Amino acid sequence: MVVKGEESDKILELFLKIGLDERTARNTIANNKVTANLTAVIHEAALANGCDRAIGNFLYTVATKYPANALVHRPKLLEYVVSSKIKTPAQLEAAFSFLSNVASEEFKRNEFEEACGVGVEVSLEELTQTVNEIFEENKAVILERRYRTNVGELFGSIRKKHPWADPKMAKQLVDAKMYELLGERTAADDEKPSKKKEKKEKPAKVEKAVVDETPAQPSEEELNPFSIFPAPEDNIKVHTEVFFSNGSVLRCCNTRERLDNHLKVTGGRVFTRFPPEPNGYLHIGHAKAMFVDFGLAKERGGCCYLRYDDTNPEAEKKEYINHIEEIVQWMGWEPFKITYTSDYFPELYELAVELIRRGHAYVDHQTPEEIKEYREKKMNSPWRDRPIAESLKLFDEMKRGLIEEGKATLRMKQDMQSDNFNMYDLIAYRIKFTPHPHAGDKWCIYPSYDYAHCIVDSLENITHSLCTLEFETRRASYYWLLHVLDLYQPYVWEYSRLNVTNTVMSKRKLNYIVTNKYVDGWDDPRLMTLAGLRRRGVTSTAINSFVRGIGITRSDCSMIRLDRLEYHIREELNKTAPRVLVVLHPLKVVITNLESGSVLDLDAKKWPDARTDDTSAFYKVPFSNVVYIERSDFRMKDSKDYYGLAPGKSALLRYAFPIKCTDVILADDKETVLEIRAEYDASKKSKPKGVLHWVAEPSPGSDPLKIEVRLFDKLFNSENPAELDNWLTDLNPNSKVVVPTAYAVPSLGKAAVGDTFQFERLGYFTVDKDSTAEKLVFNRTVTLKDTYSKGGK
């Protein structure tokens, strides 16, 4: 629920009292989860009347980073923070690590204080001596690099010797020592290191392709993003704590016997699942989910199910089921087994009956509107306490189709007064007289996601149930249900969902723009659906590389820039896409000193680093007295920073000869250029700076190969269109521009659907499925210009 009005003003005042600046405070209020956590932390610390900024910053860190499995010990940590016994960031991080391992087990004060350096004081003399020693060890490097020295490495050495030292004091000493050793900072210290540049031909208006750079040394987590997950045999710790409104706390974990039985079935291997709903096409967010689910199983030598979460027969189609299976394979993943939640309908029904018998479920007759109203008021349903036998009888009648649709549901008896709205007696079963795409017409009651998901995870002996952060509040319901049914409990871990700029990821919004024909189907190359990306020419390896680079983090509300994905696409295609010459907007050039009718076969490189003795790395291009260049590569007025063709100016035709413009044929309006006359330098003695791509007539009087080219751009103008009220008005009208008649070299005529090429100076393009024998159609995958790597990878 969004915080509004007076309540928002009160919370803002509370956050300002603990020393947060107004901008941070307002940003915090915009995040409901952090707002709730920070408010609770402030009251637990008894600091509602305010505190100094240093302690306030620590409270904020506790609110955002405290381990969820150890909430019972949070008040103890806050005592140490308020009393300044924990006063450095390093101590606080050590406390988080210690408490995460302890979870809800006994808090041992002596061990905690030792682990966090409580009471350890590092004197100014000790710290000064350490700084002097470290500077002496690194003196030669510091004198050479001066103020470009990596000071972070120096601080790292200090922390190794004194992990609990005051970081501000350490910084003051390091700054003073740098000044003592180097003196005043000079202008030369602020200059960027010079880089040696190789001389290259400078093409006209060339867009820079991605340059290979030596990557920085990766961290352990970058090398293996799955190292954060525990082994199956460790799944006996407390998963989460469910706090009830009556003050009781349910600490969910497996018993030793239950875990041993699970390990006996799995052989100790990792079992994960990728559980999409078959109600739409998969998008790039699902690519991250696949990477996490299949990737963890693969890295640990385990198994990953492809499980269709098919609990809603009204939204599911066979088309979507077939698409999902096919796209999973295209992404490079091999399911251990393909299952459906509907495969478990008999078991789910029997467990629902058992849930009623144990007093944890009841048949309810409230309408959806009444359920909503009662939840908002935290009121119990009038049917909540009906006799168990009555609910059993009614549930049986629901199953046999004796109750009308909408007249009854089975609800779990959880906690209507809980602070977690996902414990408000969630619906377990509802009546739907709709045939099921997989189960047929056998059932007229269907389980909800909240009821079925955790139980099927348990029945399939999933070791790691991995999902995105919006499901975090469902964790309490997940474990509560498995606990009351005495079922094995998987390890649940939530990660941030993948949000990419300039697009929408919501299935509802995607479905809307597809069905209302704002785009050309689910595989429109402008969409971030995996089918759309594939049709655009993006490879699965590039997508997986992009996802791996993002990592498996819990950073909420993160938005990944589109150019980061494009960087990985270019990296892949730069290695795999052969180069060809294509002109999008042809301008005719007649070479007057080359005999009409003569055609020269020239060698053009498929790859920039092609070896001259490797014939397979070259292709033939015809050169005749009629060639075509890009219309944008000619100007009537020349300038110093322009390297294209102009009257009296020369430019090099790539893989061919320099040409010089000798005359221009204009239309009747005296502005539109119809044709250029030029002379070529057969000796190649002239060395113009500009390099142009071109296509020639393959034989006298015959046009070059004609192709259609579709230039795709961002679908939406705004980075985050989903947050706009009128998001449809943000659609980019230029997201698709069709060039009906571009000219290409003859060799491109052999291209097949799915083949990808680099059109030199233009970008990467792939053959579209709309191609015919008469005309090839190419989709632009990505331009050559890279903006992401300039800002750092």
N, C-alpha and C positions, 0 to 999 in steps of 0.2 A: 504494500500500500504506500502510495507516494505521500510524503510529508508536506502539508500545506498550511497556509495562513498563520494563525497565532502559534500553533504547535511548532512550525518551522522557525519562527522568530525566537521562541524559547530555547530551542535546540541550538540555534546559532549563538545566542547569548552564552549558553553553557560551554560551547566549544571555544568561544573567544576568551572565556575566563581561564581556560587552562593554557592559554598562550598561543593558540593557533592563529595565524594571520587570517584575515577575512576571506581571502580567495580560497585558501585551503579548506576553511570551514564550510564555505558554500559548496565547493566541489564535493566535500564529504557528505553533505546533506543530500546531494543528488544521487548518492549511492546508498540505497536503503539498507543493505547488509552491513556496510561499515558504520552507518549511523547507529543502527541498533547495537552493534558490538561496542562502539566507543561510548555510547550513553551508559551501557551496562558497566563498562570498565570504570568510568568516572564515578559512578555510584558505589561500586564495589570498593574503590579506593577511598571513599568518603571525601571526595574533593569537589563536590558540587558547587562549593563556594569559591573555587579557583585554586591555582597553584602557579609556581614559576614555570617559565617556558620550557626549561630543560626537562622537568618532570612531565609536563604536558606532552612533549614530543615522545617521551617513552610510553605514555599512556596510549598515544596514537599507534605506536609500533605494536604494542600488546594487542590492541583492537584489530589490527590487520594481519598480524603474523603468528599469534598465539596458536599452538597446536590444538586442534579440535578434540583430540582424544584425551586431553588432560584438563578439561574445564574445571574439574573439581578442585584443582590445585591453583587456579588463577588468583584467588584472593591472597594466598600465601606469597606468590610472586609480587603482587602489588604492594604488600607490606614492605618488601625489600626495596622496591622502587621509591615509595613515598619516604622511607627513612634514609634514602640515598646510600643504602648498603650495596645496591646495584646502581652504578652511576655511569657506566660506559657502554657504548653499543656492543662491544665485544662480550661484556658480561651478560647483557640481555640476550644476545644470540646463543651464548652458552647455556643460559637458563632454558630457552626454548628447546634446544637439543636435548638437554637432560630430562625435561618434563615430557617431551614427546616419547622418550624411551620408557619413562616410568608409567605414563598413561594414568589410569585411575588406581594404580597400586599404591602401597603405602609411601608417603612422602618422608624421606629420611633427611632431616635437616643438615646433619653433618656432611653427608655425601653431596647434597645440593650446594652447600657453601663452598666446599672444596672444588667442585666442578666449575663454579662460577667466579672463583677468585674473591669471594666475599672477605673483607678484612685485609686483603693484600694491598699494601701501600707501596708504590714505587717512588722513592724519594727523587728530588730534583738532581741530586748528586749522582745517583745510580743511572738515571736516564741520560744525563749529560755525558757520563763516561761511555755508555753504550753508543750514543750518537757519534762521539769522537772516534771510537773504535771502528764503526761502520764506515765513516768517512775516510779514515786512514786506509781501510781495505779497498775502497773504491776510488781512491784519490785520482789515479791516472785516468780512469774513465770519465770522472766528473770534470777534470781539467780539459779533457778533449771535447766533451759534449757541452760543457758549460751549462747554461740554463735550459738546454734541451735534454738534460739528464732525466731519465725516468725516475721521478721522485717516489712513485708508487712502490718501486722495488726497494728503495731505501726504507720506507715505512714498513714494508713486509718484513725486512730483516729485524727492524726494531720490535715488531709484534712477536716475532719468534722468541726473542729473549725476554720480553716483558709483555705478555698478552693482556695484562690488566692495567697497563699504564694509561694515564690520561692522554687521549689522542691530541687534544688541543695543545697540551704542554709539549708533546713530541713534535708537533708541527712548528711551534715557535722555535724550538731548538734547531730543527732542520733548516728552517728559513735563515736563522741567524748564522748557522755554520756555512750555508751556501754563500751568504754575503761575505763572511770572513774569508772564505777561500777564493771567491771569484770577483768580489767588488761589485760596483754598480752594474746593473743590467744595461747592455749596449744595444744599439739598433741591429747589429749583426746577430744578436741572440734571438731576435724576433723574426729574422728572415727564414723562409722555408728552405729546407735543404734543396740544392739544385739537383735536377735529374738530367741525366744525359739523354738527349733525344736523337734518334736516327732520322736522317733526312728521308722524306717520303714525297712521292708525287702528291700534290694537293689538288684533289678533284674539285669540280664546281659544286659548291653547296653540299659537300659530302657530309653525310651523317656518320658519326663515329660508331664503329662496331665495338663490341665489348672487348676490352684488352685483358689478356690473361695476367693475373697477379698471383704472386706467391702468397698463399693463405697464411694467416696467423696460426700459431701452434694451438690446436683445438684442446679444450678442456676434456676431462674424463666424461662428463655428461654429454658433451658434444659428440665424442667418439661413440658413446653408448647411452642414448637417451633413456634406455630402459633400466639403467642401473638403480633408479630410485625405487623400484618396486621390490617388495619383500619376496622371499621364497615361500612356496606353498606350505612347507612344514612350520613356518613361523606364524601361521594364521590361527593363533590361539590367544592373541592379545585382544584387549577391548577395542572393538571397531569404532563404536560411538556411544555416547550417553544420551538417553532419551529422558528429558526432564518433564515430569508430569505436573499438572496444575495443583495437585494435592501435596507437592513437595517431595514425592518419591522420585528416585532416579533408577532407570533401567540401564545396566551396563551390559551391552551385548557382546558376546564372544562365544566361540565354540568350546565345548568341553573337550578334554583330551580324548575321550572315547569317540566322540563324533568326528573329530579331526582325523584320528587314526583310521576310522572306517572310510572316510573320504580319501585319504592317501592310499589306502589299500586298493580302492577302485581306480584311481588315476595313476598309480605307480609313482606318485610324487611329481608328476609332470605338470607343467602350466597348462591350464585350459582357459581360453578366453572365448568371447563371442562378438561378432559384428551383427547387431540386431536392427536393421532398418525396417521401417514401416513401408509396405508395398503400396503406397498411395501417391507416388510421384517419382520423378527422376532424381537420381543422386546428384548432389552438387559438390563443390570443392571442399566444403566442410566435412562431407562424408569421407573424402580422401584422407583427411587427418584422422578421422575415427578408424578407418581401415589401417592406416599406418600404425596407430597405437595398438589396436586389437590384434591384427595379424602379425604386426612387427614384434610385439612382445612374445607371442607364442613362437615365432620363428627364431628369435634370438635365444630363447631358453630351451629350444628343442621340444616345444609342446604342440598343442593343437588349438585351432580356432574354428569354431562353428560359424557358418553363415546361417543366422536364424531370422526368419521373417516374422516380425512382430505383427501378426495378422489378427488382432482382436476386434477390429472394426470392419465388418463385411461391407458396409455401405461405401467406404472410401477406397477399397482395394480392387485392383484389376490385374488380370493375368499379364497384360502388357507390361506393367511395372515390375512384376515378379521376374519375367524373362529379361527385362532390361537390367535389373540389379545383378542377376547372376552373370550376365554377359560382361557388365562393366567391371565387376570385381575381378574377373579373369583378365580383362584388358589392363587393369591396374597392376597386374603381376602377382595377385594373391590366389592361393589355392586353399579352399576351405577343407577342413578335416571332414566335415559332414554338413549337409544342408538340411536344416530342420525348420519347422514352423511351430509357433506357439500353439496353433490349433492341433498339432500332433498330441498335445498334452491336455486337451479339453477334458477327457475322462478323469485324469488325475486331479486336475484343477477343481473339477466339480466335487469329487470325493473329499478333497481337502477343505473346500468351502463348507460342506456338510459338517466336517469335523470342527471347523472354526465356530459354527453355530453351537455344536454340542458343548464346546468348551466355554461358551458364554461370551465369545469375542466377535459375534456378528449377529445381525438381526434384519428381518425383512421390514422395509420402510415404505410408506405410501405417500411421502411428501412429493410435491411437484418440484421441478427444477427451480422455480422461483422461490418456493418455500424453503428449499434447502439453502439457497443463496442467502435469504433473509436470516435464517436461523444461524448460519455460519457467521454472518456479520455481527450478530448479537451474541455469539458464543452460547447459544441455547441448545439443549438436547432436543432431539426429535421426540414427539409424543409417543412414538412406537419403540423407542430405544430399549425400554425395560419390559417388553412383552415376553411372555414365557418362551423358553427355549423350544418346547414342543410345538408351539404355535408357529414359530419361525421356520422350524424344520418342515412342517406341513405346507406352509405357504411357498417355501423355496422349491419343494417338490412340485407344487402346482405351477410355479413359474416355469420349471423345466419341461413340464408336460403341455405347456401352451394353454393353460386354463385361465391365465390372467392377461388382461389386455396390455398392449405395449404402452409404457408410460405410467402404469398404475402401481408398479412395485419395483423396488430395487433391493439388492442385498448390500447392506452397509457394514463396514468393519466398526466394531465398538472400540474406539481409540480414546481421544480426549478432546471434547468439544471446547474446553476452556484453556487449551494449550496455547503457548505463545507461537507455536508453529502451525500455520494454517493447513499444512499437509498432514496434520493429525486430527483434522475435523471430520472424523467418521467417514473416511473416503468410501466411495462406491466400489464394491467388489464385482457385482453382476448387474446387468440391465437386460431388459427384454427387447429383442429385435426380431421381428418376423421377416428376416432377410436371409436368403440362401448365402452360404459362405463360399468364396471362390475355391477354397481348398478342402473344406470339410463338408461341403454340400449342404443339404437341408436337414441334417440330423439334429441340429441345435437351434433353439429359438431364444436361448439366453447366452450372453457372451461376457467373458471376464473383462475387467478393465485393465489398463496398463499397470496401474498401481498395485493391483492384486496379482496379476499373472507374471509380471517381469521378474520379480525377486524369486518367486517359487520356481519358475523354469530355470533361472540361473542355478538354483540349488539342485534341482532334479538333474541338470546336465553336469553337475559337479564343477561348475565354473570356479576357478581359483581367484581370478581377478575380474571383477565387474567394473569396467571402465566407462565413464560417461562424462558429458560436459557439465560445466558448473551450475547451469540452471536446475540441474537435478539434485543439487546438494541438499536443499531443504527437504527432499523426499527420502533422504537417508534414514531419518528417524522411523518413517513408516515402513521402509524396506526391512530394517532390522527388527522392528517390533513384530511384524507379521511372521518372519522366520522364527523368531524367538517363541511366540505363543503357539506355533505349530511344531516346535521341537525339530526344526530342520537345520541342516548344515548351512552355515553362513559364509558366503564368499567375502573376499576382501574388496571393499568398494573404494574407488579413488576417482575424483573428479578433476578434469582439466579444462582449460579455457577453450571455448569454441572458436573456430576460425572465422573471423570476419574480415572480408576484403573490401577495400574502398571502391566507390563508384559502381556498386551493384547492390542487389537485394538477395538475401539468402533464405528468407522465410518461404516455406512451401506454399503458404496461402498467397503471398504476393507473386511468387513465381507462377503459380497456377493461374492467377488473375491475368497477368500480362500474356501468358500463353493462350488461354482460352479466349481472351478478347483481342487476340491477334496484334498486340503491340510488337510482338516478335514472331518469327516464322517457325514456331514449334519448340519443343523441349530441347532440340539439338541445334537451335539457332546459335551460331558462333559468337554472338555477343553475350550470351548467358554464361554464368559460372557453373552451369551443369557440367558434369563430366562428359556427357555426350556432346554438348556444345563445344567444350574445349577440345575434344578429340577432333570434331569436324573442322575446327579452326586450325588444326595442325599441331596442337600441343601434345607432347608425348607424355606417357604415363611416368617415365623416368624423371622428366622435368618436374612434374607435379609432386612426385615422391621426394625429390631433392628439395623442393620448396618447403614441403611440410616438415621434413627432417630438420631443415635449417631453422625453422621457427621454434622447434623443440616442444616438449610436453610440459607446459607450464600451467600455473594456476592464476596467471595474470588476468583478472576480470576486465571486461569491457575493452579489450585490446582490439585495435583496428590495424590490419596489415595493409600497407600501401600496395596498390596494384603493380607499381614498377618493380617491387621486390619479386613478385611472381614472374614478371616479364624478364627480369635478369636471369632467372634459372632457365627460362625457355630459350633465351639467346645462347646461354652457355651450352645447352644441349644441341641446338640446331647449328651453331657455329662449327661443331665437330662433325655433324651428320648430313647437312644439307649442301649438295653441290651447287656451284655458282652458275648462273645463266644470265644472258642479256635480254631484257624486256624493256620496252618503252611504253609508258602509260598514255601519254598525250603527245602523239607523234607530230613533229615538224619536219617537213621534207627538206633535204639538203641535196642539191645536185652538184656533183664534183666535176667541174668543167674540164680538167686536164687528165681525166681518166676516160679512156675510150668507152663509148656506149656499147653495151653488150658484153664487155669483158667482166668476168667474175673471178675473183681470187679466193681460194679457200685458206683461211687463216686458222691458226691454233689459238684456242681460248682455254684458260685454266678452269677446271672444275673446283680446284682447291687453291688457296693462296700460296701454300708451301709446296705445290706440285713439283716433283723432280722432272727434269727435262728428259730423262731416259724412261720415264713411266708413261707410256702412251695412253693408259687407261685414265690418267689424270687430266686429259685434255679432250676437247670436243671441237669440231669444225664449225666455223662461222663463215658465211659467204660475205665477201666485200665487193661491192659494185659501185657504179657511178651515181646511184641513188641510195642514200641512207636516210634514216630517220633518227632524230635526237629528241630529247624531251623539250617541249615548248618552253619550259621554265629555264632551260639552259641557254637561252638566247635573249639578249637585250639590245635594244637600239642604242642605248647610252651605256658606255663602259664606266667602270670606277675601279679604284685601287684594290678594294677588298672583294672584287668580283672575278671569278676564275672561269666563267663560262665563255660562250662565243658572243662576239659583238662585231659590228662592221669594222673591217681592217684588223681584227684580232684573231689569234690562233688558239686552238685547243687540241688536245690529244684524244683521238678516238681509241678507247681502251682495246688493247691487243692488236691495234691496227696502225694508223699513221696520223701525224699531225695534219690538221686542216686549217685553212685561213679563209675567213669570210670575205668575199670580194664584192658581193652584191646582195640586195634584199628586194624581193618582189612583194609589194604591198597590195592589199585589196583596194577597192574604190574609195573606202573611207580614209585611206592614207594612214591608217594606224595598225590594222590587223595584218600580221605577217603571214603570207601565204607560202612562201618558199625562200630558201637561202641558196645562193650560189657560192661555191667555195673551190679552192684548189688544195690538193693534197701534196704533202712532202714525201715523195717515194723514198728519199735518202734517209729520212728520219733525223736530219741534222738539227732541225729546230727543236727546241726543248721548252714548249709552253708549260705553264704551271697547272692549268686546268685539265682534268681528265673526265671525259664524258662517256656514258654508256650509249649504245646505239644499236640499231638493227637495219640491215640492208635488204634491198630487193634481191631475192634469191636467183632471179633470172629476169631478163629485160621485160618490163611492163607488167610483171606479176607482183602483187602485194605480198609483204611478209605474212607469216602465220598470224591469224587474228585470234585473240583470246579475250574472254571476259574476265575482269578482275574486280573483286569486291573488297573494298577498303573498310575494315571494321575498326571502330574506336570505342571508347568508354560508353557504356549503355546509359549512364546517368552523369549529369554534370557535377553534382555534389559528391563529396567523399562518402557521406553517410545519408543517402536518400531515405532510408527506412525511418529516420527520426523526423522527417518532414510530414506535416499534416497532409499536404497536397503532393505526395511523392510522385505521382504520375506526371505532374507538370515539369518535373525535373529531368524527364527523359531527354536524352541528347538527340536532337533531330538529325545530326550528322553522324550518328553511330554506325550507319551503313551507307557508303557511297559506291555506286556501281559504275565502273568504267567499261562500257559495252564493247569497245573495240580498241584493245591495246595490241601492239605488235611484238612478236617474239621470234627468237631464232628458230630455224627449222627443227633442231634436235628436240625441242620441247614438245613437239607433236606426238612423241612416243610416250609421254607421261601418263600414268594410270592414277585412278582415284586413290588418294591418301599419300601420293608421292609429295615430298617437300623439297623446295629449292630456295636458294637465296637469289632474289632478283637484285643484281648488283646495284648498289647505291639506293635501293628502294626498301628492302626488308626481306622477311621470310614469308613464303607463300606455299600453300598446299592445294592439291587438286581436289575440288569439291565433288560431291556425289551428283550434283546437277549437270555435270559434264556429259556431253553427247559425242558421237562420232564426228559430228559436224563442227562442234565448238567446245573447247576446253574452258572450264570455269575455275578460277583460282581464288582462294580466300587468303587475305593477309593475316598471317599468324601474329606477327609482331614487327615493329619497325626496327631499323638498325640502331637508332639512337637509344643510348642507355642513360637513364637518370639515377638509377639506384646505386650503382657501384661508385658513383662520384661522392655519394654521401657516406660511403662505407658499408661493407657487407655485414 
